[in-house]
Structures are given as C-alpha cells and as structure tokens.
C-alpha cells in the first residue's frame, strides 16, 4: 500500500506492547488496497459474510448476511459484490447506504480460514451492494472453533426481534465460544484515508470465555493475535462498538451496542489463562433476533481435522 496502513490509535497500541516498528515494516506488505485472487475466490465459496457498519447516530453494529455460495463475489480485484440485503430489523439496515464505510469478514469455520476487507459502498440497488476495497488482508486461524454449516432449504417464519438484555441474551453469551466485534474510526465515512474506516473481527475462546458481571458488563480476554490491533486501535479513538453472537443451533442472532475500555494489566488480566489484556464492554442496547440466520451448524467436535 502507498498509504500508511495503520491509524494513530492502532499505532499507539502497537507502541504500548512493543511491536510498532515491526508492524510498520510488515503492515504495508500484507495489508493491500486490492484483493488478491485467492481472497476473491474465497469470498465466492462462502454461504455467509459478517458485516460491520455504523448507523446514523455513529453506533457501530456487527451483522451477518447469508445466501447460497457465490452471493459474495469479486468482479475485479478492487470490488466485492454482495447479492443480499439486510431485513428491516437488521441493524445493518440503518448503516447500508451509498458512500458508507463497511468492514467485511469472510470466515469459513470448518477450515478455519478468514479474510478481512474494509471499504466503502460504491453501489447499492434492489439486489445488493458493491464495496470498493480500501484494505484487504488475511488472518491466522487461531481461536476459530471448526464447525460446518448448512443453509436451510425452506423459508422459515422469523419471529419479531426482542429488545433488552434479557435472560435469553445472557444465556447465549454464557455458552458462546465465538462472537464478532465491529469498531470504527471516528472519521469513518467522512475521511478518504484507507485506515479510517469500519472494521469487523472474530473473537473466540473456550465456551464461556465472555464473562458477564453482576452489573451486566462483559469482560473479554484479548489473546495473542496478529499484532495489528485494528479493534483495540479503534477503541482507543472511539469507545463505541457492536457485538454479534450467533446461536449455531437455532440461528438466533444477538446484536449488542456497547461502550468499551481496555484493561492492560493487573490481577484481572493475570487471572485468565492466556489473556494479554481485557476488553470491558458496557451494554447500551441489545437486540435479539430469533431464528434470523438461515444457517445451522454441526457441533465443533463433528468436524474432522
């Protein structure tokens, strides 16, 4: 990339943990302004993509779109076309517009592959939307629970969404081994800098790794990763984030709007094996959409390798 791949928030976290010089060297080589052919091919074989967006009030949200494989495809190296649209109850509905910044994550749990692409909506029509690539990069397979999915063949009536951080929402979180987090630079959608956009990332760990406090706040261990610190870097500049939890048995989706801070060290961090730091997330709004995702997964243990 000709432009710096990391913004000030990301660089500050990298400096804090001692990887800034190394990331300044690696970043321009692995974060591209176009998708390599293998990334375009990868998106085209997926039955779902995770999408991060920002609504009209500046709140990031994480969501997911699903359709038969091929619905996401790359007409060329600098664009990704998604032939699917969110429903009216999907938080993405409020953030999908011409010129909007989006973060997209292609993830294939049964092979533990994932690729990230951040960009800007260049076209929007009745069938879907097209995103112009600003940043494209791969991620390592760490913490991805390997599970295979199948798209439902029959249309199923979906109940209305449920507002509130209720017992069902807490139960979903308490047994989760996976969630997705969307964060955004404060200038997402208004800046032409490639690094000033929206990002959506995978987080995984042992079932129950997200802890719910007595006050309803969530504590999430931050394990070793690629050292880019896209999520934490955005949180340094903009504390608002959006979380997505998926019930892999029922297709229920739980969207959370949260405000986040980082605990860098101390006894709380040391108490969780493997944690290098913690994210503490205060839930501002919760929307649970029963059966909204037309995918069902096998348990992680059912996938060989």
ChimeraX commands (.cxc) that place a marker at each C-alpha (Angstrom):
marker #1 position 0.00,0.00,0.00 radius 0.5
marker #1 position 1.18,3.54,-0.69 radius 0.5
marker #1 position -0.74,4.96,2.29 radius 0.5
marker #1 position 0.06,4.13,5.92 radius 0.5
marker #1 position -1.98,1.01,6.79 radius 0.5
marker #1 position -2.40,1.90,10.48 radius 0.5
marker #1 position -4.00,4.96,12.07 radius 0.5
marker #1 position -2.93,6.75,15.25 radius 0.5
marker #1 position -4.98,4.53,17.57 radius 0.5
marker #1 position -3.54,1.32,16.14 radius 0.5
marker #1 position -0.01,2.71,16.27 radius 0.5
marker #1 position -0.45,3.75,19.90 radius 0.5
marker #1 position -1.40,0.20,20.93 radius 0.5
marker #1 position 1.44,-1.26,18.88 radius 0.5
marker #1 position 3.85,1.12,20.62 radius 0.5
marker #1 position 2.48,0.17,24.03 radius 0.5
marker #1 position 3.20,-3.53,23.55 radius 0.5
marker #1 position 6.47,-3.02,21.63 radius 0.5
marker #1 position 5.50,-4.06,18.11 radius 0.5
marker #1 position 5.19,-0.69,16.37 radius 0.5
marker #1 position 8.45,-0.85,14.41 radius 0.5
marker #1 position 7.81,-4.43,13.35 radius 0.5
marker #1 position 4.22,-3.63,12.27 radius 0.5
marker #1 position 5.43,-0.58,10.31 radius 0.5
marker #1 position 7.57,-3.00,8.34 radius 0.5
marker #1 position 5.01,-5.80,7.94 radius 0.5
marker #1 position 1.83,-3.77,7.50 radius 0.5
marker #1 position 2.45,-2.34,4.03 radius 0.5
marker #1 position 3.36,-5.82,2.75 radius 0.5
marker #1 position 0.27,-7.66,3.96 radius 0.5
marker #1 position -2.49,-5.02,4.07 radius 0.5
marker #1 position -3.37,-4.37,0.45 radius 0.5
marker #1 position -5.61,-1.88,-1.38 radius 0.5
marker #1 position -6.89,-4.68,-3.61 radius 0.5
marker #1 position -7.90,-8.31,-3.07 radius 0.5
marker #1 position -5.53,-10.99,-4.29 radius 0.5
marker #1 position -7.23,-13.57,-6.47 radius 0.5
marker #1 position -7.35,-16.14,-3.67 radius 0.5
marker #1 position -9.35,-13.73,-1.48 radius 0.5
marker #1 position -11.91,-13.12,-4.19 radius 0.5
marker #1 position -12.23,-16.87,-4.74 radius 0.5
marker #1 position -12.57,-17.43,-1.00 radius 0.5
marker #1 position -15.47,-14.98,-0.58 radius 0.5
marker #1 position -17.27,-16.62,-3.51 radius 0.5
marker #1 position -17.35,-20.03,-1.80 radius 0.5
marker #1 position -18.92,-18.76,1.44 radius 0.5
marker #1 position -22.62,-19.04,2.44 radius 0.5
marker #1 position -22.33,-16.05,4.78 radius 0.5
marker #1 position -20.28,-12.90,5.42 radius 0.5
marker #1 position -20.03,-10.85,8.59 radius 0.5
marker #1 position -20.51,-7.11,8.09 radius 0.5
marker #1 position -19.60,-4.17,10.32 radius 0.5
marker #1 position -21.34,-0.84,9.80 radius 0.5
marker #1 position -22.11,2.45,11.53 radius 0.5
marker #1 position -25.68,3.78,11.84 radius 0.5
marker #1 position -26.86,7.37,11.55 radius 0.5
marker #1 position -26.09,8.02,15.22 radius 0.5
marker #1 position -22.49,6.85,14.90 radius 0.5
marker #1 position -23.06,3.48,16.60 radius 0.5
marker #1 position -21.11,0.55,15.13 radius 0.5
marker #1 position -23.02,-2.71,14.62 radius 0.5
marker #1 position -21.95,-6.21,13.64 radius 0.5
marker #1 position -24.28,-8.30,11.49 radius 0.5
marker #1 position -24.28,-11.21,9.07 radius 0.5
marker #1 position -25.73,-11.85,5.61 radius 0.5
marker #1 position -26.34,-15.38,4.30 radius 0.5
marker #1 position -27.29,-16.82,0.91 radius 0.5
marker #1 position -26.16,-19.65,-1.38 radius 0.5
marker #1 position -22.42,-19.65,-2.05 radius 0.5
marker #1 position -21.49,-17.19,-4.77 radius 0.5
marker #1 position -23.67,-14.39,-3.45 radius 0.5
marker #1 position -20.47,-12.57,-2.47 radius 0.5
marker #1 position -18.09,-12.35,-5.40 radius 0.5
marker #1 position -15.34,-10.12,-6.78 radius 0.5
marker #1 position -15.96,-8.66,-10.26 radius 0.5
marker #1 position -12.38,-7.40,-10.07 radius 0.5
marker #1 position -9.59,-7.07,-7.51 radius 0.5
marker #1 position -10.84,-3.73,-6.19 radius 0.5
marker #1 position -14.51,-4.54,-5.65 radius 0.5
marker #1 position -16.64,-7.06,-3.78 radius 0.5
marker #1 position -20.25,-7.50,-4.83 radius 0.5
marker #1 position -22.74,-8.84,-2.26 radius 0.5
marker #1 position -26.06,-10.04,-3.71 radius 0.5
marker #1 position -28.02,-9.85,-0.45 radius 0.5
marker #1 position -29.64,-7.13,1.61 radius 0.5
marker #1 position -30.45,-6.82,5.31 radius 0.5
marker #1 position -34.03,-7.00,6.54 radius 0.5
marker #1 position -35.67,-4.03,8.20 radius 0.5
marker #1 position -34.92,-5.49,11.66 radius 0.5
marker #1 position -31.21,-5.96,10.94 radius 0.5
marker #1 position -29.02,-3.18,12.42 radius 0.5
marker #1 position -27.10,-3.21,9.14 radius 0.5
marker #1 position -30.22,-1.77,7.51 radius 0.5
marker #1 position -29.50,1.60,9.11 radius 0.5
marker #1 position -25.87,1.69,8.01 radius 0.5
marker #1 position -26.08,0.48,4.42 radius 0.5
marker #1 position -26.04,3.49,2.12 radius 0.5
marker #1 position -24.03,4.92,-0.75 radius 0.5
marker #1 position -20.62,6.07,0.49 radius 0.5
marker #1 position -20.89,4.23,3.83 radius 0.5
marker #1 position -17.81,2.59,5.32 radius 0.5
marker #1 position -18.15,-1.15,5.89 radius 0.5
marker #1 position -15.95,-3.85,7.33 radius 0.5
marker #1 position -16.40,-7.34,5.91 radius 0.5
marker #1 position -15.15,-10.63,7.28 radius 0.5
marker #1 position -15.16,-13.80,5.26 radius 0.5
marker #1 position -14.78,-16.76,7.59 radius 0.5
marker #1 position -15.03,-20.48,6.93 radius 0.5
marker #1 position -15.20,-22.15,10.36 radius 0.5
marker #1 position -14.80,-25.74,9.18 radius 0.5
marker #1 position -11.43,-24.90,7.54 radius 0.5
marker #1 position -10.62,-22.08,10.00 radius 0.5
marker #1 position -9.81,-19.65,7.19 radius 0.5
marker #1 position -10.69,-15.96,7.39 radius 0.5
marker #1 position -10.06,-12.85,5.33 radius 0.5
marker #1 position -10.87,-9.24,6.13 radius 0.5
marker #1 position -11.86,-6.48,3.73 radius 0.5
marker #1 position -12.66,-2.89,4.68 radius 0.5
marker #1 position -14.09,-0.48,2.13 radius 0.5
marker #1 position -16.79,1.92,1.01 radius 0.5
marker #1 position -20.18,1.22,-0.55 radius 0.5
marker #1 position -19.86,2.30,-4.17 radius 0.5
marker #1 position -23.18,0.95,-5.49 radius 0.5
marker #1 position -26.47,-0.03,-3.88 radius 0.5
marker #1 position -29.52,-1.44,-5.63 radius 0.5
marker #1 position -32.53,-3.69,-5.12 radius 0.5
marker #1 position -30.42,-6.86,-5.31 radius 0.5
marker #1 position -27.44,-5.97,-3.17 radius 0.5
marker #1 position -24.43,-3.69,-2.95 radius 0.5
marker #1 position -20.85,-3.32,-4.12 radius 0.5
marker #1 position -17.93,-2.33,-1.91 radius 0.5
marker #1 position -14.77,-0.62,-3.18 radius 0.5
marker #1 position -11.75,-2.16,-1.43 radius 0.5
marker #1 position -9.64,0.05,0.83 radius 0.5
marker #1 position -7.89,-2.60,2.90 radius 0.5
marker #1 position -7.66,-6.36,2.30 radius 0.5
marker #1 position -5.75,-8.79,4.49 radius 0.5
marker #1 position -5.81,-12.30,5.87 radius 0.5
marker #1 position -5.86,-13.51,9.47 radius 0.5
marker #1 position -4.44,-16.56,11.21 radius 0.5
marker #1 position -6.79,-19.43,12.18 radius 0.5
marker #1 position -6.35,-19.05,15.96 radius 0.5
marker #1 position -9.39,-19.41,18.20 radius 0.5
marker #1 position -11.78,-20.41,15.38 radius 0.5
marker #1 position -13.96,-23.32,16.51 radius 0.5
marker #1 position -14.15,-25.66,13.46 radius 0.5
marker #1 position -17.82,-26.26,12.65 radius 0.5
marker #1 position -19.57,-26.96,9.34 radius 0.5
marker #1 position -22.75,-25.15,8.29 radius 0.5
marker #1 position -25.72,-25.86,6.05 radius 0.5
marker #1 position -28.13,-23.35,4.54 radius 0.5
marker #1 position -31.80,-24.02,5.28 radius 0.5
marker #1 position -33.68,-25.03,2.15 radius 0.5
marker #1 position -37.13,-23.94,3.27 radius 0.5
marker #1 position -38.25,-20.43,4.15 radius 0.5
marker #1 position -38.96,-20.25,7.87 radius 0.5
marker #1 position -41.16,-17.63,9.52 radius 0.5
marker #1 position -38.99,-15.43,11.73 radius 0.5
marker #1 position -40.45,-14.04,14.98 radius 0.5
marker #1 position -40.15,-10.31,15.69 radius 0.5
marker #1 position -36.96,-9.08,17.38 radius 0.5
marker #1 position -36.71,-8.85,21.15 radius 0.5
marker #1 position -35.26,-5.70,22.71 radius 0.5
marker #1 position -33.38,-5.81,26.00 radius 0.5
marker #1 position -30.51,-7.61,27.70 radius 0.5
marker #1 position -32.73,-10.40,28.99 radius 0.5
marker #1 position -32.04,-13.88,30.38 radius 0.5
marker #1 position -32.05,-15.44,26.90 radius 0.5
marker #1 position -29.41,-12.97,25.72 radius 0.5
marker #1 position -27.25,-13.64,28.76 radius 0.5
marker #1 position -27.58,-17.40,28.31 radius 0.5
marker #1 position -26.45,-17.19,24.68 radius 0.5
marker #1 position -23.36,-15.23,25.70 radius 0.5
marker #1 position -22.55,-17.51,28.63 radius 0.5
marker #1 position -22.21,-20.57,26.38 radius 0.5
marker #1 position -20.63,-18.84,23.35 radius 0.5
marker #1 position -17.20,-19.80,22.02 radius 0.5
marker #1 position -17.38,-17.19,19.25 radius 0.5
marker #1 position -18.52,-13.63,18.65 radius 0.5
marker #1 position -17.81,-10.81,16.23 radius 0.5
marker #1 position -16.96,-7.21,17.06 radius 0.5
marker #1 position -17.37,-4.14,14.84 radius 0.5
marker #1 position -15.43,-0.97,15.62 radius 0.5
marker #1 position -14.92,2.26,13.72 radius 0.5
marker #1 position -12.52,5.16,13.41 radius 0.5
marker #1 position -14.23,8.42,14.49 radius 0.5
marker #1 position -13.97,9.67,10.89 radius 0.5
marker #1 position -15.39,6.53,9.26 radius 0.5
marker #1 position -17.48,7.55,6.28 radius 0.5
marker #1 position -16.04,11.08,6.14 radius 0.5
marker #1 position -12.31,10.50,5.65 radius 0.5
marker #1 position -10.58,9.36,2.49 radius 0.5
marker #1 position -7.82,7.66,4.50 radius 0.5
marker #1 position -8.00,3.89,4.00 radius 0.5
marker #1 position -7.28,3.21,7.67 radius 0.5
marker #1 position -10.11,5.50,8.87 radius 0.5
marker #1 position -12.92,3.06,8.22 radius 0.5
marker #1 position -15.01,0.33,9.85 radius 0.5
marker #1 position -13.56,-3.00,10.91 radius 0.5
marker #1 position -15.22,-6.25,11.96 radius 0.5
marker #1 position -13.27,-9.02,13.65 radius 0.5
marker #1 position -13.71,-12.52,15.02 radius 0.5
marker #1 position -13.14,-13.34,18.69 radius 0.5
marker #1 position -13.04,-16.89,20.01 radius 0.5
marker #1 position -12.11,-18.93,23.04 radius 0.5
marker #1 position -13.37,-21.73,25.29 radius 0.5
marker #1 position -17.15,-21.79,25.74 radius 0.5
marker #1 position -17.98,-19.15,28.33 radius 0.5
marker #1 position -14.85,-17.09,27.70 radius 0.5
marker #1 position -17.01,-13.93,27.69 radius 0.5
marker #1 position -17.87,-13.22,31.32 radius 0.5
marker #1 position -20.98,-11.34,32.41 radius 0.5
marker #1 position -20.58,-9.27,35.56 radius 0.5
marker #1 position -23.21,-8.63,38.20 radius 0.5
marker #1 position -23.77,-5.19,36.63 radius 0.5
marker #1 position -24.27,-6.75,33.17 radius 0.5
marker #1 position -20.88,-5.60,31.83 radius 0.5
marker #1 position -18.95,-8.05,29.66 radius 0.5
marker #1 position -15.30,-8.93,30.21 radius 0.5
marker #1 position -13.48,-10.40,27.20 radius 0.5
marker #1 position -9.90,-11.71,27.30 radius 0.5
marker #1 position -7.69,-10.47,24.48 radius 0.5
marker #1 position -5.44,-13.32,23.43 radius 0.5
marker #1 position -2.30,-13.15,21.26 radius 0.5
marker #1 position -3.09,-12.29,17.65 radius 0.5
marker #1 position -1.59,-10.69,14.56 radius 0.5
marker #1 position -0.46,-7.56,16.48 radius 0.5
marker #1 position -2.26,-5.23,14.08 radius 0.5
marker #1 position -4.67,-4.18,16.86 radius 0.5
marker #1 position -7.40,-2.98,14.50 radius 0.5
marker #1 position -10.11,-3.47,17.14 radius 0.5
marker #1 position -8.21,-2.05,20.13 radius 0.5
marker #1 position -6.81,0.76,17.98 radius 0.5
marker #1 position -10.31,1.85,17.06 radius 0.5
marker #1 position -11.39,1.63,20.70 radius 0.5
marker #1 position -8.56,3.99,21.65 radius 0.5
marker #1 position -10.22,6.66,19.49 radius 0.5
marker #1 position -13.89,5.63,19.63 radius 0.5
marker #1 position -15.19,3.62,22.59 radius 0.5
marker #1 position -18.40,2.54,20.84 radius 0.5
marker #1 position -18.55,-0.96,19.35 radius 0.5
marker #1 position -21.06,-3.52,18.13 radius 0.5
marker #1 position -21.07,-7.21,19.01 radius 0.5
marker #1 position -22.74,-10.14,17.26 radius 0.5
marker #1 position -23.36,-13.50,18.95 radius 0.5
marker #1 position -24.78,-16.40,16.90 radius 0.5
marker #1 position -26.66,-19.35,18.32 radius 0.5
marker #1 position -25.31,-22.03,15.99 radius 0.5
marker #1 position -28.14,-24.45,16.83 radius 0.5
marker #1 position -31.14,-22.16,16.28 radius 0.5
marker #1 position -29.89,-19.34,14.05 radius 0.5
marker #1 position -30.71,-16.74,16.72 radius 0.5
marker #1 position -28.71,-13.53,16.41 radius 0.5
marker #1 position -27.87,-11.24,19.31 radius 0.5
marker #1 position -26.70,-7.73,18.43 radius 0.5
marker #1 position -25.21,-5.60,21.19 radius 0.5
marker #1 position -24.29,-1.93,21.15 radius 0.5
marker #1 position -21.53,-1.47,23.73 radius 0.5
marker #1 position -19.05,1.03,25.10 radius 0.5
marker #1 position -15.58,-0.40,25.62 radius 0.5
marker #1 position -12.44,0.18,27.66 radius 0.5
marker #1 position -9.20,-1.82,27.84 radius 0.5
marker #1 position -7.56,-3.23,30.97 radius 0.5
marker #1 position -3.90,-3.50,30.08 radius 0.5
marker #1 position -2.54,-5.42,33.05 radius 0.5
marker #1 position -3.07,-6.30,36.69 radius 0.5
marker #1 position -4.65,-9.15,38.64 radius 0.5
marker #1 position -7.82,-9.23,36.50 radius 0.5
marker #1 position -5.71,-9.99,33.42 radius 0.5
marker #1 position -3.44,-12.47,35.20 radius 0.5
marker #1 position -6.47,-14.41,36.46 radius 0.5
marker #1 position -7.42,-15.52,32.91 radius 0.5
marker #1 position -5.06,-18.03,31.33 radius 0.5
marker #1 position -3.60,-16.78,28.06 radius 0.5
marker #1 position -5.07,-13.28,28.33 radius 0.5
marker #1 position -2.70,-10.46,27.41 radius 0.5
marker #1 position -5.24,-7.78,28.28 radius 0.5
marker #1 position -9.02,-7.45,28.71 radius 0.5
marker #1 position -11.82,-5.61,27.00 radius 0.5
marker #1 position -14.55,-4.43,29.35 radius 0.5
marker #1 position -17.77,-3.72,27.48 radius 0.5
marker #1 position -20.84,-1.99,28.89 radius 0.5
marker #1 position -24.05,-2.98,27.12 radius 0.5
marker #1 position -26.03,0.04,25.92 radius 0.5
marker #1 position -28.60,-1.78,23.80 radius 0.5
marker #1 position -29.43,-5.40,22.99 radius 0.5
marker #1 position -31.48,-6.73,20.07 radius 0.5
marker #1 position -32.12,-10.48,19.82 radius 0.5
marker #1 position -33.50,-11.80,16.51 radius 0.5
marker #1 position -34.79,-15.38,16.98 radius 0.5
marker #1 position -34.11,-17.68,14.02 radius 0.5
marker #1 position -32.97,-14.79,11.83 radius 0.5
marker #1 position -29.97,-16.59,10.31 radius 0.5
marker #1 position -30.91,-19.36,7.81 radius 0.5
marker #1 position -27.84,-21.43,8.68 radius 0.5
marker #1 position -27.34,-24.29,11.10 radius 0.5
marker #1 position -24.00,-25.68,12.24 radius 0.5
marker #1 position -22.72,-29.01,13.43 radius 0.5
marker #1 position -21.01,-29.04,16.84 radius 0.5
marker #1 position -17.27,-28.24,16.67 radius 0.5
marker #1 position -16.35,-31.84,17.53 radius 0.5
marker #1 position -18.20,-33.14,14.45 radius 0.5
marker #1 position -15.63,-31.63,12.06 radius 0.5
marker #1 position -12.52,-33.71,11.41 radius 0.5
marker #1 position -9.11,-32.08,11.50 radius 0.5
marker link #1:1,2 radius 0.2
marker link #1:2,3 radius 0.2
marker link #1:3,4 radius 0.2
marker link #1:4,5 radius 0.2
marker link #1:5,6 radius 0.2
marker link #1:6,7 radius 0.2
marker link #1:7,8 radius 0.2
marker link #1:8,9 radius 0.2
marker link #1:9,10 radius 0.2
marker link #1:10,11 radius 0.2
marker link #1:11,12 radius 0.2
marker link #1:12,13 radius 0.2
marker link #1:13,14 radius 0.2
marker link #1:14,15 radius 0.2
marker link #1:15,16 radius 0.2
marker link #1:16,17 radius 0.2
marker link #1:17,18 radius 0.2
marker link #1:18,19 radius 0.2
marker link #1:19,20 radius 0.2
marker link #1:20,21 radius 0.2
marker link #1:21,22 radius 0.2
marker link #1:22,23 radius 0.2
marker link #1:23,24 radius 0.2
marker link #1:24,25 radius 0.2
marker link #1:25,26 radius 0.2
marker link #1:26,27 radius 0.2
marker link #1:27,28 radius 0.2
marker link #1:28,29 radius 0.2
marker link #1:29,30 radius 0.2
marker link #1:30,31 radius 0.2
marker link #1:31,32 radius 0.2
marker link #1:32,33 radius 0.2
marker link #1:33,34 radius 0.2
marker link #1:34,35 radius 0.2
marker link #1:35,36 radius 0.2
marker link #1:36,37 radius 0.2
marker link #1:37,38 radius 0.2
marker link #1:38,39 radius 0.2
marker link #1:39,40 radius 0.2
marker link #1:40,41 radius 0.2
marker link #1:41,42 radius 0.2
marker link #1:42,43 radius 0.2
marker link #1:43,44 radius 0.2
marker link #1:44,45 radius 0.2
marker link #1:45,46 radius 0.2
marker link #1:46,47 radius 0.2
marker link #1:47,48 radius 0.2
marker link #1:48,49 radius 0.2
marker link #1:49,50 radius 0.2
marker link #1:50,51 radius 0.2
marker link #1:51,52 radius 0.2
marker link #1:52,53 radius 0.2
marker link #1:53,54 radius 0.2
marker link #1:54,55 radius 0.2
marker link #1:55,56 radius 0.2
marker link #1:56,57 radius 0.2
marker link #1:57,58 radius 0.2
marker link #1:58,59 radius 0.2
marker link #1:59,60 radius 0.2
marker link #1:60,61 radius 0.2
marker link #1:61,62 radius 0.2
marker link #1:62,63 radius 0.2
marker link #1:63,64 radius 0.2
marker link #1:64,65 radius 0.2
marker link #1:65,66 radius 0.2
marker link #1:66,67 radius 0.2
marker link #1:67,68 radius 0.2
marker link #1:68,69 radius 0.2
marker link #1:69,70 radius 0.2
marker link #1:70,71 radius 0.2
marker link #1:71,72 radius 0.2
marker link #1:72,73 radius 0.2
marker link #1:73,74 radius 0.2
marker link #1:74,75 radius 0.2
marker link #1:75,76 radius 0.2
marker link #1:76,77 radius 0.2
marker link #1:77,78 radius 0.2
marker link #1:78,79 radius 0.2
marker link #1:79,80 radius 0.2
marker link #1:80,81 radius 0.2
marker link #1:81,82 radius 0.2
marker link #1:82,83 radius 0.2
marker link #1:83,84 radius 0.2
marker link #1:84,85 radius 0.2
marker link #1:85,86 radius 0.2
marker link #1:86,87 radius 0.2
marker link #1:87,88 radius 0.2
marker link #1:88,89 radius 0.2
marker link #1:89,90 radius 0.2
marker link #1:90,91 radius 0.2
marker link #1:91,92 radius 0.2
marker link #1:92,93 radius 0.2
marker link #1:93,94 radius 0.2
marker link #1:94,95 radius 0.2
marker link #1:95,96 radius 0.2
marker link #1:96,97 radius 0.2
marker link #1:97,98 radius 0.2
marker link #1:98,99 radius 0.2
marker link #1:99,100 radius 0.2
marker link #1:100,101 radius 0.2
marker link #1:101,102 radius 0.2
marker link #1:102,103 radius 0.2
marker link #1:103,104 radius 0.2
marker link #1:104,105 radius 0.2
marker link #1:105,106 radius 0.2
marker link #1:106,107 radius 0.2
marker link #1:107,108 radius 0.2
marker link #1:108,109 radius 0.2
marker link #1:109,110 radius 0.2
marker link #1:110,111 radius 0.2
marker link #1:111,112 radius 0.2
marker link #1:112,113 radius 0.2
marker link #1:113,114 radius 0.2
marker link #1:114,115 radius 0.2
marker link #1:115,116 radius 0.2
marker link #1:116,117 radius 0.2
marker link #1:117,118 radius 0.2
marker link #1:118,119 radius 0.2
marker link #1:119,120 radius 0.2
marker link #1:120,121 radius 0.2
marker link #1:121,122 radius 0.2
marker link #1:122,123 radius 0.2
marker link #1:123,124 radius 0.2
marker link #1:124,125 radius 0.2
marker link #1:125,126 radius 0.2
marker link #1:126,127 radius 0.2
marker link #1:127,128 radius 0.2
marker link #1:128,129 radius 0.2
marker link #1:129,130 radius 0.2
marker link #1:130,131 radius 0.2
marker link #1:131,132 radius 0.2
marker link #1:132,133 radius 0.2
marker link #1:133,134 radius 0.2
marker link #1:134,135 radius 0.2
marker link #1:135,136 radius 0.2
marker link #1:136,137 radius 0.2
marker link #1:137,138 radius 0.2
marker link #1:138,139 radius 0.2
marker link #1:139,140 radius 0.2
marker link #1:140,141 radius 0.2
marker link #1:141,142 radius 0.2
marker link #1:142,143 radius 0.2
marker link #1:143,144 radius 0.2
marker link #1:144,145 radius 0.2
marker link #1:145,146 radius 0.2
marker link #1:146,147 radius 0.2
marker link #1:147,148 radius 0.2
marker link #1:148,149 radius 0.2
marker link #1:149,150 radius 0.2
marker link #1:150,151 radius 0.2
marker link #1:151,152 radius 0.2
marker link #1:152,153 radius 0.2
marker link #1:153,154 radius 0.2
marker link #1:154,155 radius 0.2
marker link #1:155,156 radius 0.2
marker link #1:156,157 radius 0.2
marker link #1:157,158 radius 0.2
marker link #1:158,159 radius 0.2
marker link #1:159,160 radius 0.2
marker link #1:160,161 radius 0.2
marker link #1:161,162 radius 0.2
marker link #1:162,163 radius 0.2
marker link #1:163,164 radius 0.2
marker link #1:164,165 radius 0.2
marker link #1:165,166 radius 0.2
marker link #1:166,167 radius 0.2
marker link #1:167,168 radius 0.2
marker link #1:168,169 radius 0.2
marker link #1:169,170 radius 0.2
marker link #1:170,171 radius 0.2
marker link #1:171,172 radius 0.2
marker link #1:172,173 radius 0.2
marker link #1:173,174 radius 0.2
marker link #1:174,175 radius 0.2
marker link #1:175,176 radius 0.2
marker link #1:176,177 radius 0.2
marker link #1:177,178 radius 0.2
marker link #1:178,179 radius 0.2
marker link #1:179,180 radius 0.2
marker link #1:180,181 radius 0.2
marker link #1:181,182 radius 0.2
marker link #1:182,183 radius 0.2
marker link #1:183,184 radius 0.2
marker link #1:184,185 radius 0.2
marker link #1:185,186 radius 0.2
marker link #1:186,187 radius 0.2
marker link #1:187,188 radius 0.2
marker link #1:188,189 radius 0.2
marker link #1:189,190 radius 0.2
marker link #1:190,191 radius 0.2
marker link #1:191,192 radius 0.2
marker link #1:192,193 radius 0.2
marker link #1:193,194 radius 0.2
marker link #1:194,195 radius 0.2
marker link #1:195,196 radius 0.2
marker link #1:196,197 radius 0.2
marker link #1:197,198 radius 0.2
marker link #1:198,199 radius 0.2
marker link #1:199,200 radius 0.2
marker link #1:200,201 radius 0.2
marker link #1:201,202 radius 0.2
marker link #1:202,203 radius 0.2
marker link #1:203,204 radius 0.2
marker link #1:204,205 radius 0.2
marker link #1:205,206 radius 0.2
marker link #1:206,207 radius 0.2
marker link #1:207,208 radius 0.2
marker link #1:208,209 radius 0.2
marker link #1:209,210 radius 0.2
marker link #1:210,211 radius 0.2
marker link #1:211,212 radius 0.2
marker link #1:212,213 radius 0.2
marker link #1:213,214 radius 0.2
marker link #1:214,215 radius 0.2
marker link #1:215,216 radius 0.2
marker link #1:216,217 radius 0.2
marker link #1:217,218 radius 0.2
marker link #1:218,219 radius 0.2
marker link #1:219,220 radius 0.2
marker link #1:220,221 radius 0.2
marker link #1:221,222 radius 0.2
marker link #1:222,223 radius 0.2
marker link #1:223,224 radius 0.2
marker link #1:224,225 radius 0.2
marker link #1:225,226 radius 0.2
marker link #1:226,227 radius 0.2
marker link #1:227,228 radius 0.2
marker link #1:228,229 radius 0.2
marker link #1:229,230 radius 0.2
marker link #1:230,231 radius 0.2
marker link #1:231,232 radius 0.2
marker link #1:232,233 radius 0.2
marker link #1:233,234 radius 0.2
marker link #1:234,235 radius 0.2
marker link #1:235,236 radius 0.2
marker link #1:236,237 radius 0.2
marker link #1:237,238 radius 0.2
marker link #1:238,239 radius 0.2
marker link #1:239,240 radius 0.2
marker link #1:240,241 radius 0.2
marker link #1:241,242 radius 0.2
marker link #1:242,243 radius 0.2
marker link #1:243,244 radius 0.2
marker link #1:244,245 radius 0.2
marker link #1:245,246 radius 0.2
marker link #1:246,247 radius 0.2
marker link #1:247,248 radius 0.2
marker link #1:248,249 radius 0.2
marker link #1:249,250 radius 0.2
marker link #1:250,251 radius 0.2
marker link #1:251,252 radius 0.2
marker link #1:252,253 radius 0.2
marker link #1:253,254 radius 0.2
marker link #1:254,255 radius 0.2
marker link #1:255,256 radius 0.2
marker link #1:256,257 radius 0.2
marker link #1:257,258 radius 0.2
marker link #1:258,259 radius 0.2
marker link #1:259,260 radius 0.2
marker link #1:260,261 radius 0.2
marker link #1:261,262 radius 0.2
marker link #1:262,263 radius 0.2
marker link #1:263,264 radius 0.2
marker link #1:264,265 radius 0.2
marker link #1:265,266 radius 0.2
marker link #1:266,267 radius 0.2
marker link #1:267,268 radius 0.2
marker link #1:268,269 radius 0.2
marker link #1:269,270 radius 0.2
marker link #1:270,271 radius 0.2
marker link #1:271,272 radius 0.2
marker link #1:272,273 radius 0.2
marker link #1:273,274 radius 0.2
marker link #1:274,275 radius 0.2
marker link #1:275,276 radius 0.2
marker link #1:276,277 radius 0.2
marker link #1:277,278 radius 0.2
marker link #1:278,279 radius 0.2
marker link #1:279,280 radius 0.2
marker link #1:280,281 radius 0.2
marker link #1:281,282 radius 0.2
marker link #1:282,283 radius 0.2
marker link #1:283,284 radius 0.2
marker link #1:284,285 radius 0.2
marker link #1:285,286 radius 0.2
marker link #1:286,287 radius 0.2
marker link #1:287,288 radius 0.2
marker link #1:288,289 radius 0.2
marker link #1:289,290 radius 0.2
marker link #1:290,291 radius 0.2
marker link #1:291,292 radius 0.2
marker link #1:292,293 radius 0.2
marker link #1:293,294 radius 0.2
marker link #1:294,295 radius 0.2
marker link #1:295,296 radius 0.2
marker link #1:296,297 radius 0.2
marker link #1:297,298 radius 0.2
marker link #1:298,299 radius 0.2
marker link #1:299,300 radius 0.2
marker link #1:300,301 radius 0.2
marker link #1:301,302 radius 0.2
marker link #1:302,303 radius 0.2
marker link #1:303,304 radius 0.2
marker link #1:304,305 radius 0.2
view
